[in-house]
Amino acid sequence: MAGVSFNETKLSYKTGAQTEFTQIEGLQEVPEMGGEAEKIDVTTLGDKFKQYIPGIIDLGDLTFKFIYDNSTDTSNYRILRGLQDNKTIATFKLEYPDGSAQQFNAYVNVKIDGGGVNAPMTFTAALSLQSDITITNPSA
C-alpha cells in the first residue's frame, strides 16, 4: 500500500455560469474532510440497551490556510474576500495528488491570521457548506 502526501493538493473555485475551475494559489493547509453522524436515540422501554440510528453530520466550517497575497485583482486574498463581500456561494473543488477530489458549494469568510517574527503573513478562509460533498475517486 502506497502512502500519499498532501503536496500538490489544490483548491479551485468557480461561480455562476463558469464551467472551468480556477485554482486558488498559496494553499498551505486543508481541513479534515468528513465527520461522525450525530446519534439519534431510538431506545424504547422494552430495550435492554440504548439503541441509536445515525443522524446528520455537522462538518462545521471547512478552514483552509493560505500564504497571504493581495497584490493583484487575481490574488488569493482578493478573490476569497470578494466572494465574502458579495455573499457569493461558490463551487469549490479540493483535489488531492492521487486524483481524488471533493466538490461542494460554500460561502466564504476570510480573516488574516496573527503572526510574529520570521513568520509569513497568512490568512484563513472558512468555508460554510451549502451542499453535499461530491467525492470523485482516482482513476485506476
For each residue, the residues with C-beta under 8 A, 3 or more apart:
1:
2:
3:
4: 96 97 98
5: 97
6: 9 30 96 97
7: 97
8: 97
9: 6 27 30 94 95 96 97
10: 23 27 93 94 95
11: 23 24 27 30 64 92 93 94 95
12: 21 22 23 24 92 93 95
13: 21 22 24 79 83 90 91 92 93
14: 18 19 20 21 22 90 91
15: 18 83 88 89 90 91
16:
17:
18: 14 15 21 22
19: 14
20: 14
21: 12 13 14 18 91 93
22: 12 13 14 18 79
23: 10 11 12
24: 11 12 13 27 66 76 79 80
25: 69 75 76
26: 66 67 68 69 76
27: 9 10 11 24 30 64 65 66
28: 65 66 67 122
29: 64 65
30: 6 9 11 27 33 64 94
31: 62 63 64
32: 35
33: 30 59 62 94 102 133
34: 57 59
35: 32 57 58 59
36: 57
37: 54 55 56 57
38: 54 55 56 57 58
39: 52 53 54 55
40: 52 53 54 55
41: 50 51 52
42: 51 52 53
43: 47 49 50 51 52
44: 47 51
45:
46:
47: 43 44 50 51
48:
49: 43
50: 41 43 47
51: 41 42 43 44 47
52: 39 40 41 42 43
53: 39 40 42
54: 37 38 39 40
55: 37 38 39 40
56: 37 38
57: 34 35 36 37 38
58: 35 38
59: 33 34 35 62 129 133
60:
61: 109 126 127 128
62: 31 33 59 106 126 127 129
63: 31 124 125 126 127
64: 11 27 29 30 31 124 125 127
65: 27 28 29 113 122 123 124
66: 24 26 27 28 69 76 77 80 122 123 124 125
67: 26 28 76 120 121 122
68: 26 76 77 112 120 121 122 123
69: 25 26 66 72 75 76 77
70: 75 77 78
71: 75
72: 69 75 78
73: 78
74: 78 79
75: 25 69 70 71 72 78 79
76: 24 25 26 66 67 68 69 79 80
77: 66 68 69 70 80 81 110 123
78: 70 72 73 74 75 81 82
79: 13 22 24 74 75 76 82 83
80: 24 66 76 77 83 84 108 110 123 125
81: 77 78 84 85 110
82: 78 79 85 86 88
83: 13 15 79 80 86 88 90 107 108
84: 80 81 87 107 108 109 110
85: 81 82
86: 82 83
87: 84 107
88: 15 82 83 107 108
89: 15 105 106 107 130
90: 13 14 15 83 105 106 108
91: 13 14 15 21 103 104 105
92: 11 12 13 103 104 105 106 127
93: 10 11 12 13 21 101 102 103
94: 9 10 11 30 33 101 102 103
95: 9 10 11 12 99 100 101
96: 4 6 9 99 100 101
97: 4 5 6 7 8 9
98: 4 138
99: 95 96 136 137 138 139
100: 95 96 135 136 137 138
101: 93 94 95 96 135 136
102: 33 93 94 133 134 135 136
103: 91 92 93 94 133 134 136
104: 91 92 127 129 130 131 132 133 134
105: 89 90 91 92 129 130 131
106: 62 89 90 92 127 128 129 130 131
107: 83 84 87 88 89 127 128 130
108: 80 83 84 88 90 125 126 127 128
109: 61 84 125 126 128
110: 77 80 81 84 123 124 125 126
111: 123 124 126
112: 68 121 122 123
113: 65 121 122 123 124
114:
115: 119 120 121 122
116: 119
117:
118:
119: 115 116
120: 67 68 115
121: 67 68 112 113 115
122: 28 65 66 67 68 112 113 115
123: 65 66 68 77 80 110 111 112 113
124: 63 64 65 66 110 111 113
125: 63 64 66 80 108 109 110
126: 61 62 63 108 109 110 111
127: 61 62 63 64 92 104 106 107 108
128: 61 106 107 108 109
129: 59 62 104 105 106 133
130: 89 104 105 106 107
131: 104 105 106
132: 104
133: 33 59 102 103 104 129
134: 102 103 104
135: 100 101 102
136: 99 100 101 102 103
137: 99 100
138: 98 99 100
139: 99
140:
